Amino acid sequence: MIKNTLTGKQKSFLRSMGMTMDPIVSVGKEGVTPTVVMAAQEAIKKRELIKARVLQNCPEEPKDAIETLAERCNADLVQVIGRNGLLFCRNFNKPKIELPK
């Protein structure tokens, strides 16, 4: 199950941040593999907000692949547009993003 702890205002804030980001995790022909999940978790730990891209050769639908990735990373799914998805997970030790209340 996808956790959804973000308010609409917070999602909107994160979406605006995500517009300028480049995808740093790609889901390819193997689908959501443990390697992809590990790469995403490392990136989320450092940045809190990441953009993931589902490549054309992925066997799953982009929305399904990104939802699976969010679930396995224990991250909030902020949005899915086309083949790109935004994932967010607060780093309580070293927060980088100040969310609106």
C-alpha positions in Angstrom: 0.0 0.0 0.0 1.3 3.5 -0.9 1.6 5.7 2.1 0.1 9.1 1.6 1.0 11.5 4.4 1.3 14.6 2.3 -1.3 17.3 2.1 -2.4 18.8 -1.2 -0.4 22.0 -0.5 2.7 19.9 0.2 2.3 17.9 -2.9 1.9 21.0 -4.9 5.1 22.5 -3.4 7.0 19.3 -4.2 5.6 19.2 -7.8 6.9 22.7 -8.4 10.3 21.6 -7.1 10.2 18.5 -9.3 9.6 20.4 -12.5 13.2 21.4 -12.8 14.7 18.1 -11.8 16.1 15.4 -14.1 15.3 11.8 -13.5 18.1 10.1 -11.6 16.6 6.6 -11.3 15.5 4.6 -14.4 13.3 1.6 -14.6 14.3 -0.5 -17.6 13.5 -3.8 -19.3 13.9 -5.8 -16.0 11.2 -3.7 -14.3 11.6 -2.7 -10.6 14.6 -4.8 -9.6 16.3 -4.8 -6.1 19.1 -2.8 -7.7 16.8 -0.1 -8.9 15.1 0.0 -5.5 18.5 0.3 -3.7 19.6 3.1 -6.1 16.3 5.0 -5.4 16.6 4.5 -1.7 20.2 5.9 -1.7 19.1 8.9 -3.7 16.0 9.6 -1.6 18.2 9.4 1.6 20.5 12.1 0.2 17.9 14.4 -1.6 14.5 13.5 -0.1 12.8 14.2 -3.4 13.7 12.3 -6.6 12.4 11.9 -10.1 12.2 8.4 -11.5 11.7 7.5 -15.2 10.2 4.4 -16.7 11.9 3.6 -20.0 10.1 2.4 -23.1 11.4 -1.1 -22.7 9.9 -1.6 -19.3 7.3 -4.5 -19.3 5.0 -2.7 -16.8 2.8 0.3 -17.2 4.7 3.4 -16.1 2.2 4.2 -13.4 2.4 0.7 -12.0 6.2 0.6 -12.0 6.5 3.9 -10.2 3.9 2.9 -7.6 5.8 -0.3 -7.0 9.1 1.6 -6.7 7.5 4.1 -4.2 6.1 1.2 -2.2 9.4 -0.7 -2.0 11.3 2.5 -1.1 8.7 3.3 1.5 8.3 6.7 -0.1 5.4 9.0 -0.8 4.3 9.0 -4.5 3.9 12.7 -5.2 2.8 12.4 -8.9 3.1 10.5 -12.1 3.2 12.3 -15.4 3.7 10.2 -18.5 6.8 8.0 -17.8 8.1 10.1 -14.9 7.3 10.0 -11.3 8.2 12.0 -8.2 9.0 10.2 -5.0 9.5 11.9 -1.6 10.6 10.6 1.8 11.5 12.8 4.7 15.1 12.4 6.0 14.5 13.1 9.8 18.2 13.1 10.6 19.2 15.7 7.9 16.1 17.3 6.4 16.8 19.2 3.2 13.3 20.3 2.2 11.1 22.5 4.4 7.5 21.5 3.6 4.7 24.0 4.0 2.3 23.2 6.8 
